[in-house]
Amino acid sequence: MTAVLDYFKLTGDLTGDQAEFTLTATARIESPKGGSLELLSGNIALTEIGPHPKWDLNAESNRFILIFDRGGKYPIQLKFSAAVREREGWKSVDFRVAPSALQPIVLQGLPADTRFDFPGAARPERRDNIFASFLPPDGSVQLSWKQAPSETEGKLFYSAEMLSQINVRPGLMGQTALLNFRVMQGELKRVTLLLKGAGEITRVQGDQVLAWSVEQASGSTDRRLIVQFNQPQKEQFALQVQMQTPLGAFPQLAEAVRLVPEGATRFAGYFRIVNEGAVRLEVVQASGLSQISPEQFPESDATRAALRAEGEAAVAAAASTADLEEVRVRFLGRKAELPNLLQAMASAVEDCDPGRALDIALALARRPKLLMLDEPTSGVSADEKFAAMERVMEALEGEAATVLFVEHDMDIVSRFSQRVIAFYSGRVIADGAPAEVLADADVIRFVTGGTAK
């Protein structure tokens, strides 16, 4: 051989009973006088040849030879069909390409459960919707394949139960599904879950999980989540699937992701929607679901660890088998947030004006950088004014807001202020630290009364 192939790639489309291949490479001819290269041999037929003004192709006895008049580098692109033979359920092709270093091959058009017999080659690895491998060192392609038998063909019976929680916060709808499987007969080497909805799978966990992938379902907008196990499952096992769906501006109608195990003898479960982000929402459609009280959602140590409900459980529902059609939630906007400290203040201080506490809470919900308060302890008894003010200030410190408040109670001013500005008759008469301002002669004379020390 007087030529070498660089940047080699062989792509095969094995859809149906056809085997169509595309070969791309760069032929490197080192001799200035040119050379030749037996590129392909075997039971194949060329279907397309790319532009080749600087080389020729000779065909003889199922051998295809490239001829080069001079040295250099020449791009090669050929398409050809390989004869497919069938025997005992296996399909196979047999041909040979010119050997070179590290020859990748990509196979497409095959189901995820395809089995291979590829002597001398690396085991084909599933990547997205294709299989990838490398040719043997001699360039031979003695490839056989067949689809693995269905797990449910007369020997497999299994059931599944799902506990799914939808966590809603501004900008994102997250979902976590706990699936408990029970194999009653046969064994599961993998499980396929039909995905309905536009959300994305972010994580699949479980002691038995070896790998997982998401593929588009044929002839449908649905997708399939395929989970491969590290060993066949014959009894009980569990999976945890995490999903998320971005949310746009309110108001918005969003569809939750539904997981349905394919081939399950029985499938049932529960949904719980948790409002984590002070979002006003309503469930507008829940086909195949029966609404239950959130307190009826099944709880265990496992669910409490995986489905932490840090917000308010808005609704819960039960579903049975394939009756589950869709879950749609309408997001109307953000709720006004009432900090827990202010709630505690309003309930703990009997004489506090509830309207004043609510006004402060509504102002805090807007995340202000500057908050102005007019006599915040007005209406609070002398015995409770310090406790009420402390609760207000604690809440405000958590919001990282600058507070400007007007107050005539000097005990409140001296205890809670960092800087005091005193006014009289429309002008500033003192400005500084509380102790300094309250000891100022003009402040004592015109504001607080008494005698200057």
Secondary structure, 3 states (H helix, E strand, C coil): CCEEEEEEEEEEECCCCCCEEEEEEEEEECCCCCEEEEEEEECEEEEEECCCCCEEEEEECCEEEEEECCCEEEEEEEEEEECCEEECCEEEEEEEECCCCCCEEEEECCCCCEEEECCCCCCCEEECCEEEEECCCCCEEEEEEEECCCCCCCCCEEEEEEEEEEEEECCEEEEEEEEEEEEEECCEEEEEEEEECCCEEEEEECCCEEEEEEEECCCCCCEEEEEEEEEEECCEEEEEEEEEEECCCCCEEEECCEEEECCCCEEEEEEEEEECCCEEEEEEEEECEEEECHHHCCCCHHHHHHCCCCCEEEEEEEEEHHHCCEEEEEEEEECCCCCHHHHHHHHHCCCCCHHHHHHHHHHHCCCCCEEEEECCCCCCCCCCHHHHHHHHHHHHHHCCCEEEEECCCHHHHHHHCCCEEEEECCEEEEEECHHHHHCCHHHHHHHHCCCCC
